[in-house]
Protein backbone atom coordinates (compact mmCIF):
# COMPACT_ATOMS: atom_id res chain seq x y z
CA UNK A 1 0.00 0.00 0.00
CA UNK A 2 1.65 3.24 -1.11
CA UNK A 3 0.11 5.56 1.47
CA UNK A 4 -1.14 5.15 5.02
CA UNK A 5 -4.85 4.54 5.42
CA UNK A 6 -5.36 7.54 7.71
CA UNK A 7 -5.10 10.81 5.79
CA UNK A 8 -3.25 12.47 8.68
CA UNK A 9 -0.69 9.69 9.11
CA UNK A 10 2.72 10.51 7.66
CA UNK A 11 3.92 7.94 5.12
CA UNK A 12 6.99 5.93 5.98
CA UNK A 13 9.99 6.27 3.66
CA UNK A 14 9.02 2.91 2.12
CA UNK A 15 5.48 4.12 1.42
CA UNK A 16 6.68 7.43 -0.01
CA UNK A 17 9.25 5.64 -2.17
CA UNK A 18 6.68 3.13 -3.44
CA UNK A 19 4.26 5.90 -4.39
CA UNK A 20 7.07 7.71 -6.20
CA UNK A 21 8.02 4.55 -8.08
CA UNK A 22 4.41 4.02 -9.16
CA UNK A 23 4.01 7.57 -10.44
CA UNK A 24 7.39 7.51 -12.15
CA UNK A 25 6.44 4.28 -13.94
CA UNK A 26 3.09 5.72 -15.03
CA UNK A 27 4.79 8.85 -16.34
CA UNK A 28 7.30 6.76 -18.30
CA UNK A 29 4.45 4.97 -20.07
CA UNK A 30 2.48 8.12 -20.80
CA UNK A 31 5.38 10.30 -21.98
CA UNK A 32 6.72 7.53 -24.22
CA UNK A 33 3.31 6.73 -25.72
CA UNK A 34 3.72 6.24 -29.50
CA UNK A 35 1.49 9.24 -30.25
CA UNK A 36 3.36 11.64 -27.95
CA UNK A 37 5.41 14.02 -30.09
CA UNK A 38 8.45 16.13 -29.24
CA UNK A 39 10.05 19.11 -30.98
CA UNK A 40 13.41 17.37 -30.61
CA UNK A 41 14.48 14.08 -29.07
CA UNK A 42 13.97 14.32 -25.29
CA UNK A 43 16.97 13.99 -22.99
CA UNK A 44 17.40 13.46 -19.26
CA UNK A 45 17.57 17.25 -18.88
CA UNK A 46 14.89 18.57 -21.23
CA UNK A 47 11.90 17.54 -23.27
CA UNK A 48 10.14 19.97 -25.57
CA UNK A 49 6.65 18.71 -26.28
CA UNK A 50 5.20 19.35 -29.71
CA UNK A 51 1.76 20.57 -28.68
CA UNK A 52 0.57 20.81 -32.28
CA UNK A 53 1.10 17.12 -33.06
CA UNK A 54 0.53 15.52 -29.64
CA UNK A 55 -3.14 14.60 -29.17
CA UNK A 56 -4.69 17.04 -26.67
CA UNK A 57 -6.08 14.26 -24.48
CA UNK A 58 -2.71 12.57 -24.27
CA UNK A 59 -1.05 15.85 -23.30
CA UNK A 60 -3.82 16.59 -20.76
CA UNK A 61 -3.34 13.17 -19.17
CA UNK A 62 0.45 13.54 -19.03
CA UNK A 63 0.19 17.05 -17.61
CA UNK A 64 -2.29 15.96 -14.93
CA UNK A 65 -0.12 13.02 -13.86
CA UNK A 66 3.10 15.04 -13.90
CA UNK A 67 1.50 17.80 -11.82
CA UNK A 68 0.31 15.20 -9.32
CA UNK A 69 3.82 13.78 -9.08
CA UNK A 70 5.37 17.23 -8.64
CA UNK A 71 2.78 18.82 -6.34
CA UNK A 72 1.74 15.86 -4.21
CA UNK A 73 4.27 13.03 -4.34
CA UNK A 74 7.69 14.69 -4.47
CA UNK A 75 7.07 16.48 -1.14
CA UNK A 76 7.37 13.10 0.58
CA UNK A 77 10.68 12.24 -1.13
CA UNK A 78 14.22 13.53 -0.49
CA UNK A 79 15.07 16.64 -2.48
CA UNK A 80 16.74 15.72 -5.75
CA UNK A 81 15.40 12.16 -5.76
CA UNK A 82 14.20 12.38 -9.36
CA UNK A 83 17.73 13.20 -10.51
CA UNK A 84 19.56 10.78 -8.24
CA UNK A 85 17.42 7.63 -8.04
CA UNK A 86 16.62 5.78 -11.27
CA UNK A 87 13.26 4.39 -10.13
CA UNK A 88 12.01 7.94 -9.41
CA UNK A 89 13.43 9.56 -12.54
CA UNK A 90 11.89 11.08 -15.62
CA UNK A 91 11.46 8.69 -18.58
CA UNK A 92 14.52 9.90 -20.48
CA UNK A 93 16.97 9.79 -17.59
CA UNK A 94 15.56 6.35 -16.72
CA UNK A 95 16.22 5.11 -20.27
CA UNK A 96 19.70 6.67 -20.53
CA UNK A 97 22.17 3.86 -19.94
CA UNK A 98 24.97 6.37 -19.36
CA UNK A 99 23.16 8.39 -16.71
CA UNK A 100 24.95 8.26 -13.36
CA UNK A 101 22.65 7.34 -10.46
CA UNK A 102 23.76 8.33 -6.98
CA UNK A 103 21.01 6.81 -4.83
CA UNK A 104 19.39 3.39 -4.59
CA UNK A 105 16.60 1.99 -2.48
CA UNK A 106 17.70 -0.60 0.07
CA UNK A 107 14.59 -2.69 0.67
CA UNK A 108 16.15 -4.59 3.58
CA UNK A 109 16.95 -1.36 5.42
CA UNK A 110 13.80 0.36 4.12
CA UNK A 111 16.00 3.34 3.29
CA UNK A 112 17.41 5.32 0.40
CA UNK A 113 21.21 5.16 0.32
CA UNK A 114 23.91 6.98 -1.58
CA UNK A 115 26.81 5.27 -3.35
CA UNK A 116 28.79 5.24 -0.06
CA UNK A 117 26.00 3.49 1.80
CA UNK A 118 24.90 6.60 3.73
CA UNK A 119 21.19 6.83 4.44
CA UNK A 120 19.38 9.68 2.69
CA UNK A 121 16.87 11.30 5.01
CA UNK A 122 13.26 11.66 3.91
CA UNK A 123 11.47 14.91 4.70
CA UNK A 124 9.02 15.09 7.56
CA UNK A 125 5.95 17.17 6.69
CA UNK A 126 3.65 18.85 9.16
CA UNK A 127 0.32 17.19 9.92
CA UNK A 128 -1.53 19.84 7.91
CA UNK A 129 0.78 19.31 4.91
CA UNK A 130 0.27 15.57 5.12
CA UNK A 131 -3.52 16.00 5.28
CA UNK A 132 -3.55 18.41 2.33
CA UNK A 133 -1.34 16.21 0.15
CA UNK A 134 -3.06 12.98 1.12
CA UNK A 135 -6.56 14.37 0.56
CA UNK A 136 -5.56 15.73 -2.82
CA UNK A 137 -3.86 12.44 -3.71
CA UNK A 138 -6.99 10.43 -3.01
CA UNK A 139 -8.90 12.51 -5.55
CA UNK A 140 -6.08 12.71 -8.06
CA UNK A 141 -5.37 8.95 -7.84
CA UNK A 142 -9.07 8.25 -8.47
CA UNK A 143 -8.97 10.51 -11.53
CA UNK A 144 -5.68 9.01 -12.74
CA UNK A 145 -7.31 5.58 -12.67
CA UNK A 146 -10.28 6.92 -14.63
CA UNK A 147 -7.99 8.51 -17.23
CA UNK A 148 -5.84 5.43 -17.83
CA UNK A 149 -8.27 2.61 -17.16
CA UNK A 150 -11.68 3.89 -18.20
CA UNK A 151 -11.13 6.38 -21.02
CA UNK A 152 -12.58 3.85 -23.48
CA UNK A 153 -15.56 2.83 -21.35
CA UNK A 154 -16.52 5.95 -19.41
CA UNK A 155 -18.17 8.29 -21.90
CA UNK A 156 -17.38 11.46 -19.90
CA UNK A 157 -13.69 10.61 -19.49
CA UNK A 158 -13.37 9.52 -23.11
CA UNK A 159 -14.97 12.73 -24.28
CA UNK A 160 -12.79 14.81 -21.98
CA UNK A 161 -9.61 13.45 -23.55
CA UNK A 162 -10.95 13.26 -27.11
CA UNK A 163 -11.62 9.56 -27.38
CA UNK A 164 -10.08 6.38 -26.12
CA UNK A 165 -6.29 6.16 -25.65
CA UNK A 166 -4.65 2.81 -25.10
CA UNK A 167 -1.83 3.41 -22.62
CA UNK A 168 -0.80 -0.24 -22.65
CA UNK A 169 -1.00 -2.99 -20.07
CA UNK A 170 2.12 -1.88 -18.18
CA UNK A 171 0.63 1.58 -17.59
CA UNK A 172 -2.70 0.06 -16.56
CA UNK A 173 -0.94 -2.31 -14.15
CA UNK A 174 0.98 0.58 -12.59
CA UNK A 175 -2.07 2.81 -12.14
CA UNK A 176 -4.01 -0.07 -10.52
CA UNK A 177 -1.47 0.08 -7.67
CA UNK A 178 -2.63 3.55 -6.63
CA UNK A 179 -4.74 3.76 -3.48
Secondary structure, 3 states (H helix, E strand, C coil): CCCCCCCCCCCCHHHHHHHHHHHHHHHHHHHCCCCCCECCCCCCCCCCECCCCCCHHHHHHHHHHHHHHHHHHHHHCCCCHHHHEHHHCCHHHHHCCCCCCCEEEECCCCEEEECCCCEECCCCCCHHHHHHHHHHHHHHHHHHHHHHHCCCCCHHHHHHCCCCCCCCHHHHHHHHCCC
